[in-house]
Amino acid sequence: MENQDNLLKLYCFGESGNSYKAALTMELADVLWQPIFVDFFNGETRTPEYRSINAMGEAPVLVDGKRKLSQSGAIQKYIVAKTGRFGGQTPSEEIEILRWVFWDNHKMSSLAGTTRFLANFLPEDLRSQEVIDWHKARFRVSLKVLEKRLQDSAWLAGQNLTIADIACCGYLYYPEPFGFKRKEWPCIDRWLTAISNQKGWKHPYDLMPRKP
Ligand SMILES: N[C@@H](CCC(=O)N[C@@H](CS)C(=O)NCC(=O)O)C(=O)O
């Protein structure tokens, strides 16, 4: 039987697009890993126990032996360093990858994640349509940037799939309505299909645990 202590572990949960970026990077790079379920919807990330795992109070967190690492972009870079997969071929490509990963963290995933949370997971009596619409409008601007980039290029940075693509797609396979309809964005649609055609690709709900 396999020694489970050697496996990388990822604190994550199915609804978390930020966790998906880390999980999908590992899965596509053929890394053996194990999920540790984070009960986000019952406030686990706010507990002192969780803060001792990640002082930032967020998922995902990667555990590799004694090392714990948070921030999906840092985890992605860590997996690139470990496996040699999905990084840049040149220093200039490396910078380009970083540029898109930072953009994703600020303008794609944070807006997509917040909009999806406000519109679907927040209790209905606490939802504000005005706030949701504001986020959707901002998110739409980011989708336009992404669509435009993918009009000119198959992948976001470099000639091949990189962690930049795996970052920016993090929220775009989820079924809940949050202002993104694939058919409205032909280049994003084509790119999402190209990513999901990669060997080892899994939908976030098939890759990470959810509370029954
Ligand atoms: N920039 C961080 C964002 C992580 C993040 O916001 N994670 C969410 C779940 S998708 C979280 O744990 N939020 C807890 C909170 O904000 O209280 C990353 O890319 O890892």
The ligand as an SDF file (V2000), in Angstrom:
LIG
                    3D

 20 19  0  0  0  0  0  0  0  0999 V2000
   -5.3980   35.0120   -3.5790 N   0  0  0  0  0  0  0  0  0  0  0  0
   -5.7810   33.8360   -2.8550 C   0  0  0  0  0  0  0  0  0  0  0  0
   -7.2890   33.8510   -2.6520 C   0  0  0  0  0  0  0  0  0  0  0  0
   -7.7430   32.6820   -1.7760 C   0  0  0  0  0  0  0  0  0  0  0  0
   -9.1950   32.8370   -1.3460 C   0  0  0  0  0  0  0  0  0  0  0  0
   -9.8010   33.9260   -1.3440 O   0  0  0  0  0  0  0  0  0  0  0  0
   -9.7830   31.7110   -0.9450 N   0  0  0  0  0  0  0  0  0  0  0  0
  -11.1370   31.7070   -0.4640 C   0  0  0  0  0  0  0  0  0  0  0  0
  -11.8450   30.4500   -0.9020 C   0  0  0  0  0  0  0  0  0  0  0  0
  -12.0490   30.3920   -2.6440 S   0  0  0  0  0  0  0  0  0  0  0  0
  -11.0920   31.7250    1.0400 C   0  0  0  0  0  0  0  0  0  0  0  0
  -10.5650   30.8230    1.6410 O   0  0  0  0  0  0  0  0  0  0  0  0
  -11.6620   32.7560    1.6570 N   0  0  0  0  0  0  0  0  0  0  0  0
  -11.7530   32.8420    3.0750 C   0  0  0  0  0  0  0  0  0  0  0  0
  -12.1270   34.2100    3.5250 C   0  0  0  0  0  0  0  0  0  0  0  0
  -12.0350   35.1480    2.7290 O   0  0  0  0  0  0  0  0  0  0  0  0
  -12.5330   34.3230    4.6750 O   0  0  0  0  0  0  0  0  0  0  0  0
   -5.3550   32.5790   -3.6440 C   0  0  0  0  0  0  0  0  0  0  0  0
   -5.2430   32.6940   -4.8710 O   0  0  0  0  0  0  0  0  0  0  0  0
   -5.0900   31.5350   -3.0370 O   0  0  0  0  0  0  0  0  0  0  0  0
  1  2  1  0
  2  3  1  0
  2 18  1  0
  3  4  1  0
  4  5  1  0
  5  6  2  0
  5  7  1  0
  7  8  1  0
  8  9  1  0
  8 11  1  0
  9 10  1  0
 11 12  2  0
 11 13  1  0
 13 14  1  0
 14 15  1  0
 15 16  2  0
 15 17  1  0
 18 19  2  0
 18 20  1  0
M  END
$$$$
